Amino acid sequence: MRRRADLAETMEQTEYAAALVPNLAPVATPPQGDTAVITPSDLADLTARFFRVLGDPTRLRLLSLLLDAPTGECSVGELVVALDAPQSRVSTHLGCLRWCGLVHTRREGKQVYYRVADPRVRELLVLGDAMLRAHATSVASCNVVSYRFQASWEEWNDTCSAKH
């Protein structure tokens, strides 16, 4: 169970994000007359947080599976099988994607179905793939951002070339 301080911090973050992004519905309405000052640093922090949502391989695979699903949606069970991952891990990542507004859910009996909430997600992933293809060697060798997987660039390139 979450502590009150954690809940308060989450509410403050949500209100903060709502002040930065007008399309986000705030959890609580700020007092009359309060206006948020959006600094370039604040916007950079929120943008970095957005990209951290996309910075996890499991979440990227989930989004790809959902985008490629013939019906446009998948049940949690289908995603668990497709990823060959524990249900708890898949649910945790789906929860993150849902909280951040990238996926929507639909319940049918005991089954929960997920679908991509915003068509721009596909565009973003396609653009990311194109940029990665152009800069894969540099990304793979970057010392600042760790390359979690030890597959060589040649192996990755061969796999991608076989797909296209």
NORSULUR-V349377 format. One record per pair of residues at least 6 apart in sequence whose ideal C-beta (glycine too) atoms are under 6 Angstrom apart, sorted by the first residue. I is the first residue (numbers start at 0). J is the second residue. Records with the same first field share a line. If there is no record, write none. Layout:
I=J, J
This chain:
10=26
13=26
14=25, 26
16=23
17=23, 25
18=35
19=37, 41, 45
52=99
57=92
58=92, 96
61=92
62=120
64=81
65=73, 113, 115
66=115, 121
71=114
72=112, 114
74=110, 112
75=111
78=89
79=86, 89
93=113
96=102
100=116
101=116, 120
102=113, 115, 116
103=114, 116
104=111, 113
105=112
135=152
136=152
139=146, 152
